[in-house]
Amino acid sequence: MKSINLAVLGLGTVGTGVVNLLKDNVQELTRRSGYQLNITHVGTRRHRTDIDPTIKQSADLMAIAAADDVDIVIEVIGGTDVAKEVIIHAIKHKKHVVTANKALLAKHGNEIFALADKHGVQVRYEAAVAGGIPIIKIIREALAANKIDWVAGIINGTGNFILTEMQQKNRKFGDVLAEAQALGYAEADPTFDVEGIDAGHKLSLLASIAFGIPLQFDKVYCEGITKISLQDVVYAKELGYTIKHLGFAFRRDHGFELRVHPTLIPNSTLLANVNGVKNAVMVDAHPLGQSLYYGDGAGAGATASAVMADVMDLIYVIEAGARTDDDTLADVPHLAFIPEELSDTRVLPSDEMTCGYYLRLTVKDELGVLADTTRILSDNGINIDAIMQRDAHKSGLVPIIILTLPVLEKQMNKAIKEIEALNAVTEPVVRIRLESLDE
Ligand code: HSE
């Protein structure tokens, strides 16, 4: 039987998950591909006694990436320095690569994909976005006949796990984060999860393959979940909304909007009911309409499933190459569109983005403060959708909650500045974006 040799670089949560998956499912993988799959090398700093002794273990990742008995290099070490060097070395040695490294691709993907094209190899990255949900394959291949208008998703499992536990069980942020780390969901640096950076990396990949634009992580507006208070969660619920951390990529008339941030979405939407470590990505496409993809967004099993799906696809590429004697046989373009067709359409700065808002004002209980606030909003062309005034706190201060229809962020910034300048407004205005996710 023909065989394929794999190197697994990194034996953390994901690498160990890949080794275990292969052990558990090797027969199924062979039945599907017609190939015997062997892990010939693992790259690890510390020798592991729990690994099959026939697998070579080494800390010399560069040597492994170039070894003759390696066909596919699986990079699951994370980080952007060593990982980049190793992947480039593997590509130059004509190895296909599978990576789960969204931070690396978001920053250096354009360069890495161009190099892979030059050397006639593939860099596969299903595991980089939304864990086990095959969203890269769906957008790149299954939806290839569509023009995509927007993508919206809960794409950080750790963040969704924290928000869910806080909202449903009243647990403390720090405790839930520690649990997410213990469960292997969180990034090595968990600020990437809670500050929206990991979701921003993933969103830049989704936007590229949805719209056919180069990777532009530096233009993604990123805001995390650290400032979400339970008070806002409760008020949002009363108004019929759930707060989720979402990534959005919108096609607008004058450019693309790429942003990740906490968002009020109607309780009735499917995304509002995606809880725990689950991720979900909704795609609005023509002519398909809206479709939704759901599953585990982090963890060893989900991520290993995505890594091994890429390995299987590469085996089919290798097999097709062997049949035609052309080992550079073209595969799906890395960013879903052929490189010379990638568009340079502008990514809009945050000032030019449009969305609805939840505003929470803390005001002195004085005559006319509500009238002043609504006048400022209307003077700035902002349409109010709902307004709610709550009982005064013991301090005598009153919370006022306002929901607005979509407005240009520049106008909202100006209105908030004017509201905060009112004498009766005692604290900075809390603002959370709102999306209705209408078709
Ligand atoms: N830290 C990431 C998350 C892992 O929580 O979603 C999966 O990319």
Residues whose N, C-alpha, C, O or C-beta is under 5 A from the ligand:
A	BS01	HSE	A127 A128 I155 N156 G157 T158 G159 Y185 A186 E187 D193 G297 A298
